[in-house]
Amino acid sequence: MNNKTVKELKKAAKDQGLCGYAKLTKAELIARLSRHNDEDSGDDVWEKCKGGCKG
């Protein structure tokens, strides 16, 4: 994931229907996307969008 741009990481977060990514740094985006994609993690690191979230 380190080779992706911030724009690409934010798009990945948006595509997964996640909120709260707009002001995150690249490192924070990578960490949260990694944790979100980890099936063993019970940690809900993102708020799911409810229609109106823009990041």
Secondary structure, DSSP 8 states (H G I E B T S, - for coil): -TTS-HHHHHHHHHHTTEES-TT--HHHHHHHHHHHH-TT-----SEE--S----
